[in-house]
Amino acid sequence: MKKFLNILLIFPVLYLIIIPVCFYRSAKAKPCGGISIDIKDSSDYHFVTRRQMLNIVYGISGRILGKPVKDIPLSEIESRINILRELKVAEVYMTNDGTLHVYADQREPVMRVMPDNGGDFFIDEEGVVVRTRNLYTPRLHIIGGNVNISSAMLNGVSILDTSIKNTILRDIYHIVNYINDDNFWSAQIDQIFVDNNDEIDLIPRVGNQLVHLGTAENYEGKLRNLEAFYDKVLPEVGWNKYSLINLEFKDQIVCRKR
């Protein structure tokens, strides 16, 4: 009797082992029945397109529809898509119904950089530099003037990385994030310009004057002083009375009349 019970116990164990194996083999033999492309925030940022993703898939695997799932090089497709600097991450996987899924998470730009020496770039929330494409360009603060995009940045090293030395872009990155987090400054500041002395000018949307920030040191305090100046002085004297508002001196605002 004991031997008989042991034999009976073997059947459930075999079932638990054999069924998943058979299911796995069956799933691998199943033909691919479709391709699903999911690009996160595709309505906001058009850095990559569905066609671009499909071209990569077909370029590596050739014919997809009807091809056995086991013959589709998922890891190779995923690696190739992840090369795109415009993406933070990409995932490629199959579901049980035989559908090939491509998920792409685009980088979220925080500013656009247009140096005097040429080029047009985005810098994302992680400080990664991405070249612009002939696609939709989001509305961002534009950084111009004496800024340099190094070869290390173009190779994917974040401007926040300490290996990137002497870059004013790191300071500007923090200033832009401060501006973006403040409703008043986000609406007021349009462009940021770096002069040949590595000092910073702000170009506002309202008022026909240049705001000279100087260095990035204590930029929060300088902007608080400027906000008070906007609130208490300019409404009295007029928004176009001054051609220059200089914030570089500690606890002072020096203005040049138009």
C-alpha positions as CSV (number, residue, x, y, z in Angstrom):
1,M,0.0,0.0,0.0
2,K,2.8,2.4,0.9
3,K,4.5,1.8,-2.4
4,F,1.2,2.4,-4.2
5,L,0.7,5.7,-2.4
6,N,4.3,6.8,-3.4
7,I,3.5,6.1,-7.0
8,L,0.3,8.1,-6.8
9,L,2.3,11.1,-5.4
10,I,4.7,11.0,-8.3
11,F,2.0,11.8,-10.9
12,P,1.3,15.4,-9.5
13,V,5.0,16.1,-9.4
14,L,5.5,14.9,-13.0
15,Y,2.5,17.0,-14.0
16,L,4.0,20.1,-12.4
17,I,7.3,19.5,-14.3
18,I,6.1,18.4,-17.7
19,I,3.2,20.8,-18.3
20,P,5.3,24.0,-18.0
21,V,7.9,22.5,-20.2
22,C,5.4,21.6,-22.9
23,F,3.7,25.0,-22.5
24,Y,7.1,26.7,-23.0
25,R,8.0,24.7,-26.1
26,S,4.5,25.3,-27.5
27,A,4.9,29.1,-26.9
28,K,8.3,29.2,-28.5
29,A,7.0,27.4,-31.6
30,K,4.0,29.7,-31.9
31,P,4.3,32.2,-34.8
32,C,4.5,35.9,-34.1
33,G,1.0,37.3,-34.7
34,G,1.6,41.0,-34.3
35,I,3.8,43.9,-33.2
36,S,2.9,46.4,-30.6
37,I,4.9,49.7,-30.2
38,D,4.4,51.7,-27.0
39,I,6.3,55.0,-26.8
40,K,5.9,56.8,-23.5
41,D,4.9,60.4,-23.7
42,S,4.6,60.2,-27.5
43,S,2.2,63.1,-27.6
44,D,4.6,65.4,-25.7
45,Y,8.0,64.4,-27.2
46,H,8.5,63.1,-30.7
47,F,12.2,62.1,-30.3
48,V,11.6,58.7,-31.7
49,T,8.8,57.4,-33.9
50,R,6.9,54.2,-34.4
51,R,8.3,53.8,-37.8
52,Q,11.9,54.2,-36.4
53,M,11.2,51.4,-33.9
54,L,9.8,49.1,-36.7
55,N,12.7,49.8,-38.9
56,I,15.1,48.6,-36.2
57,V,13.0,45.4,-35.5
58,Y,12.8,44.5,-39.2
59,G,16.4,45.4,-39.8
60,I,17.6,42.9,-37.3
61,S,15.0,40.1,-37.6
62,G,13.6,40.6,-41.2
63,R,10.2,39.2,-41.5
64,I,8.4,39.1,-38.2
65,L,4.8,38.1,-38.7
66,G,4.4,34.4,-38.9
67,K,7.9,33.8,-37.8
68,P,8.3,31.3,-34.9
69,V,8.8,33.2,-31.6
70,K,12.0,31.1,-30.9
71,D,13.6,32.5,-34.0
72,I,13.1,36.2,-33.1
73,P,16.3,37.7,-31.4
74,L,14.6,39.7,-28.7
75,S,17.7,40.6,-26.8
76,E,19.5,41.8,-29.9
77,I,16.5,44.0,-30.9
78,E,16.4,45.4,-27.4
79,S,20.1,46.2,-27.3
80,R,19.9,47.9,-30.7
81,I,17.0,50.1,-29.6
82,N,18.7,51.0,-26.3
83,I,21.6,52.5,-28.3
84,L,19.3,55.4,-29.1
85,R,20.3,58.3,-26.9
86,E,16.8,59.7,-27.0
87,L,15.6,56.9,-24.9
88,K,16.1,56.3,-21.1
89,V,15.2,52.6,-21.5
90,A,13.7,50.2,-24.0
91,E,12.2,46.8,-23.4
92,V,11.4,44.1,-26.0
93,Y,9.4,41.0,-25.0
94,M,6.8,38.5,-26.3
95,T,3.4,37.7,-24.7
96,N,1.6,34.4,-24.7
97,D,-0.6,35.4,-27.6
98,G,2.5,35.7,-29.9
99,T,2.7,39.5,-29.9
100,L,6.1,41.2,-30.0
101,H,6.0,44.2,-27.7
102,V,8.4,47.2,-27.9
103,Y,8.2,49.6,-25.0
104,A,10.3,52.9,-25.3
105,D,10.6,55.4,-22.5
106,Q,11.8,58.8,-24.0
107,R,14.1,61.2,-22.2
108,E,12.4,64.3,-20.7
109,P,14.3,67.4,-21.8
110,V,14.6,70.3,-19.4
111,M,16.5,72.8,-21.6
112,R,17.7,73.4,-25.2
113,V,21.3,74.4,-25.8
114,M,22.4,76.3,-28.9
115,P,26.1,77.2,-28.5
116,D,27.7,80.1,-30.4
117,N,30.1,77.6,-32.0
118,G,27.3,75.6,-33.5
119,G,25.0,72.7,-32.8
120,D,21.5,72.2,-31.3
121,F,21.0,70.0,-28.3
122,F,18.6,69.0,-25.6
123,I,19.7,68.2,-22.0
124,D,17.3,65.9,-20.1
125,E,16.4,65.6,-16.4
126,E,19.4,63.4,-15.8
127,G,21.8,65.8,-17.4
128,V,22.3,63.7,-20.6
129,V,22.9,65.5,-23.9
130,V,20.8,64.5,-26.9
131,R,21.1,66.0,-30.4
132,T,18.0,67.5,-31.8
133,R,16.3,65.8,-34.7
134,N,14.1,67.2,-37.5
135,L,11.1,66.3,-35.4
136,Y,8.7,68.1,-33.0
137,T,10.6,70.5,-30.7
138,P,9.1,71.1,-27.2
139,R,8.9,74.6,-25.7
140,L,12.0,74.9,-23.4
141,H,14.3,77.5,-22.1
142,I,17.0,78.1,-24.6
143,I,20.6,78.4,-23.5
144,G,23.0,80.2,-25.9
145,G,26.3,81.9,-26.0
146,N,29.7,80.7,-24.7
147,V,28.7,77.1,-23.8
148,N,30.6,74.0,-24.9
149,I,29.2,70.5,-25.6
150,S,32.3,68.3,-25.1
151,S,32.9,64.9,-26.7
152,A,32.3,63.2,-23.4
153,M,28.9,64.7,-23.2
154,L,28.1,63.6,-26.7
155,N,29.2,60.1,-25.7
156,G,26.6,60.0,-22.9
157,V,28.4,61.3,-19.8
158,S,25.9,63.5,-17.9
159,I,26.8,67.1,-17.3
160,L,26.2,66.4,-13.6
161,D,29.0,63.8,-13.6
162,T,32.0,65.1,-11.6
163,S,34.3,63.8,-14.4
164,I,33.0,66.7,-16.5
165,K,35.2,69.6,-15.4
166,N,34.6,73.4,-15.6
167,T,31.3,73.3,-17.3
168,I,28.9,76.2,-16.7
169,L,26.1,74.0,-18.0
170,R,26.0,72.3,-14.6
171,D,25.2,75.6,-12.9
172,I,22.7,76.5,-15.6
173,Y,21.0,73.1,-15.2
174,H,20.3,73.9,-11.6
175,I,19.2,77.4,-12.4
176,V,16.8,76.1,-15.1
177,N,15.3,73.5,-12.7
178,Y,14.8,76.3,-10.1
179,I,13.1,78.4,-12.7
180,N,10.9,75.5,-13.9
181,D,9.8,74.8,-10.3
182,D,8.6,78.3,-9.8
183,N,5.4,79.4,-11.7
184,F,6.5,83.1,-11.8
185,W,10.0,82.5,-13.1
186,S,8.9,79.8,-15.5
187,A,6.5,82.2,-17.2
188,Q,8.9,85.2,-17.0
189,I,12.3,83.9,-18.2
190,D,12.6,83.0,-21.8
191,Q,16.3,82.5,-22.6
192,I,19.6,82.3,-20.8
193,F,22.9,83.6,-22.4
194,V,26.5,83.0,-21.3
195,D,28.9,85.7,-22.1
196,N,32.7,85.4,-22.8
197,N,33.4,85.8,-19.1
198,D,31.2,82.8,-18.2
199,E,28.7,85.2,-16.6
200,I,25.0,84.7,-17.1
201,D,22.3,86.9,-18.6
202,L,18.6,86.2,-18.4
203,I,16.3,87.3,-21.2
204,P,12.7,87.8,-19.9
205,R,9.5,87.4,-21.9
206,V,8.0,90.6,-20.4
207,G,10.0,93.9,-20.4
208,N,12.5,95.0,-22.9
209,Q,15.6,94.8,-20.7
210,L,18.5,92.4,-20.1
211,V,18.9,90.9,-16.6
212,H,22.6,90.3,-15.7
213,L,22.8,87.5,-13.1
214,G,26.6,87.4,-13.1
215,T,28.0,84.1,-11.8
216,A,25.6,81.4,-10.6
217,E,26.7,81.9,-7.0
218,N,23.6,82.6,-4.8
219,Y,21.3,82.7,-7.8
220,E,18.3,81.9,-5.6
221,G,18.9,85.1,-3.5
222,K,19.5,87.2,-6.7
223,L,16.2,86.0,-8.2
224,R,14.3,86.7,-4.9
225,N,15.7,90.3,-5.0
226,L,14.7,90.6,-8.7
227,E,11.1,89.4,-7.9
228,A,10.8,92.0,-5.2
229,F,12.1,94.6,-7.7
230,Y,9.5,93.5,-10.2
231,D,6.8,93.6,-7.6
232,K,7.6,97.0,-6.0
233,V,9.6,99.2,-8.4
234,L,8.9,98.4,-12.0
235,P,5.1,99.0,-11.7
236,E,5.9,102.5,-10.5
237,V,8.6,103.5,-13.0
238,G,7.5,101.4,-16.0
239,W,8.7,98.1,-17.3
240,N,10.7,99.7,-20.1
241,K,12.5,102.4,-18.1
242,Y,15.7,100.3,-17.8
243,S,17.8,98.6,-20.5
244,L,19.8,96.6,-18.0
245,I,19.1,95.2,-14.5
246,N,22.3,94.0,-12.9
247,L,22.1,91.5,-10.0
248,E,25.8,90.5,-9.7
249,F,26.5,92.6,-6.6
250,K,25.6,91.2,-3.2
251,D,22.2,92.5,-1.9
252,Q,22.1,95.2,-4.6
253,I,20.3,95.8,-7.9
254,V,22.0,98.3,-10.2
255,C,20.0,99.5,-13.2
256,R,20.9,101.3,-16.4
257,K,18.3,103.7,-17.8
258,R,17.3,103.4,-21.3
